[in-house]
Amino acid sequence: MTESATPPPLPDVVHWPIFPFEGDMRVREIQPRLDSERVRNGDPSGDPCHRCEGDTNKDDPIWSNGRWAVRTLNFGNGPAPFPAYMLETVDHLDIDDLSEKMAAELGVLTVRMNKAILSLGTVGRVHFNRWGDGAAHFHVWFLGRPVGAWQFSGYTLPLWGFTLPSLPDDEHAANDLAVAASLDTAARSWGGACKPSG
């Protein structure tokens, strides 16, 4: 991709009904590329890992089996507006560090997370995403699109997550208990432990 002093025009997607924003918008100026990749927290030459240091999302996981942990995912400064969870490694590993056994567990846990979130009855589809630009500690987002909320479809769901009001605390707590119980039941053969919040 060639950088240009003139930002490109807005893409057609801003006119799609699932796009969260409207009004006067423009594409940001494209910045010059860095000479090397940005050092993330948790990288060997970077700041300490926020997860391992306990600086972010200090709540206990709602479920863990000693190798993997599931935490409630927050958006911005508050809880998510729909069921949202983060699956992460307990040890400080990135995706390239996963053994074949851990990679296989990730596949099984992805399916189990999907089933656990769908079992809430309020979710029409579960989206999961892995981005690795913020931290070197492996984590995957699981986002439950509410039943019938077609306007929140696809890749726009995380954008809506930063925009909509949070679910009530009691609904979050009930969701956490249900997801943890579902994972615990499915993972007993791995020695999974249910750690309900609250």
Beta strands, then each sheet from edge to edge (+ up, - down):
strand 1: 63-64
strand 2: 68-72
strand 3: 74-75
strand 4: 78-79
strand 5: 84-89
strand 6: 123-129
strand 7: 139-146
strand 8: 193-194
sheet 1: 6+ 7- 5+ 2- 1+ 8-
sheet 2: 3+ 4-
end
